[in-house]
Amino acid sequence: MLLFLCTRYKLTNHILLTVLRHHDKLFKVRPLLDVISHTFRNEYRPSKFVSIDKAMVKCKGRLGFKQYMPMKPVERGIKVWVRADATNGFVCAIQVYMGKEGRQPEHGLGHRIVSDLVHVLHGKNYHIFWDNFFTSVRLAEDLLRNNLYLCGTTRSNRTDFPANLKPHKAEVKALRATVNRELEKAKQKAARAEDKLINAMELEKTYQEQTQMLFDIMNTGNFLDSVLKMESPTKNRKYQKVHLFYAA
């Protein structure tokens, strides 16, 4: 259709690129991505357990859909949704995240991502694992209808989360207080253990220094003379010789 418009109305290359860019932000590499996805799907059969998560591809160039995620090892780059074999990490499917459409955030993003990545697994009884970003009751029901099973954490503030399973505020507050108290105890215990370790290391270092000094003195051949010099700060040679004679 685009080629017909270009031929019919003699559109310039600039206008053609503008139309393509509005249609698909990855139009320049879309053929390569299609080949990669086709190869992943046809050349490898994943195990019964698969996982879905996001990944970051490092990118420092100027890009409209480049993401910033400070909690990831790669902070700036291209966000990619990945479906991989949970037993060995082999990537089976990818989808590049090109940002939100318009000025409003996309609703049901996790549901759409999972649906796109697992549509080829329908009816095959796969077990899928992910984190709480994707989990929802509606998604679980949709997957179950297609003989797919999920396992993942969830968020109690989801709109479709069962009300009878939501924790009470008092219980959450008590649980957080207990966790904070246990964490404080663990920190204090770790600090005491660290102090003991530092003291033991200092004692070990002092013992090694004294032992090395004693070995150095014995190797010089003037052991008694050196001991007397250490015990008596006087510089009277006669006094030291008397002690040497008496010691001999």
Number of C-alpha atoms within 10 A of each C-alpha: 6 11 10 9 11 14 11 9 8 12 13 11 10 9 12 16 13 11 12 15 13 11 10 11 13 14 14 12 9 12 11 11 16 11 11 14 16 13 13 17 15 9 9 12 10 19 13 13 16 23 21 23 17 15 17 20 15 15 15 10 9 7 11 10 15 19 19 14 12 9 7 10 10 15 15 18 19 23 22 16 19 21 25 22 21 18 12 10 12 15 19 23 20 22 16 17 15 17 14 12 8 7 6 7 10 12 9 11 13 16 17 13 19 21 16 13 17 17 11 10 14 15 13 11 15 20 16 22 20 19 15 13 14 22 22 21 14 12 18 16 14 14 23 15 12 15 15 19 17 19 14 14 14 16 14 15 10 12 10 10 16 11 10 7 8 12 10 9 9 9 10 11 11 11 12 12 12 12 12 12 12 12 12 12 12 12 12 12 12 12 12 12 12 12 12 12 12 12 12 12 12 12 12 11 12 12 12 12 12 11 12 12 12 13 12 12 16 14 10 9 10 10 15 16 15 14 13 16 13 10 9 12 8 11 9 9 9 9 12 17 13 11 14 13 8 8 8 7
